[in-house]
Amino acid sequence: MNWLRDARLFGCLGVVALAAPCLAQALSTGTYRPKLPAQSPPLRVEVIDGTRFRDIETKTVFRLYGIETCAPGQMATLGRQPWPCGTMATAWLVTATLNRWLACAVIREDGDERLARCATASHPDLAASMLREGVAVLAPAAAEDQTNPPSYGQAEQQARKAYRGLWSSTFEMPWDWRAHRSSAAPAAPGEAAP
C-alpha cells in the first residue's frame, strides 16, 4: 500500500503547487482580488425599457451591455402593418425577468447606470437571447469592442438569416431613430412631447 500513500502525497503536493500563486498574491497584497467583472448579488428588477431595468431593493439602474432595442414609441412595419417594436422589446424583457432572480456582472459604470451582462435561470445571457430572437440589435460600439463575446454577432446574424423579430420587418436602427427624435422641433403648446 506504499503506492497509495505516494499517490496521496503526490496529490497533495500538486494542490499546493497549483494554489501557491494565488496564496502568494493574497499574502503580498493583503487581499486576493480576481480580475473579473464585479458581480452583483442576485436581484429582482422592474423593467424601464428594452435594455434597462432597476433593482427593486437598491433602485440601482442596470443597462444590458452591447445591445440596442427599439425605443419606447418606436414602430416597425411588417408588410403594411405597423407594430410597436419598442413596446415589444420592453415586453420581452419583462417576460424574461418577471418573478426571476437576475445575476449581473457589471462591465463599467456609465453615469447613473451600470452597464452589465445579466442572466436568469432560463437565459444564461439576456443580451445574447434578445439578439438571437431578433428583439435587439448589436450596438455600433459593441461591434468593435474586444470584450464583447463573438457570440453576440453570431446571434444577430442567425436572427437576420431566419427573419426573426425585427429582421422580419422594416425598421429604423434605434440610434438613428433616437437621433432624429432628439433633433426634432419641440412640441407646440398643448401637444405631447415625445
Secondary structure, DSSP 4 states (H G I P E B T S, - for coil): -HHHHHHHHHHHHHHHHHHHHHHHHHHHHSS---SS-EEPPPB-EEE-SSSEEEETTT--EEEETTEE-PPTT--EEETTEEE-HHHHHHHHHHHHHTT--BEEEEEEEETTEEEEEEE-SS-SSHHHHHHHTTS-EE-HHHHH-TTS-HHHHHHHHHHHHHT-GGGGSB---HHHHHHHHHHSPPPPTTSPP-
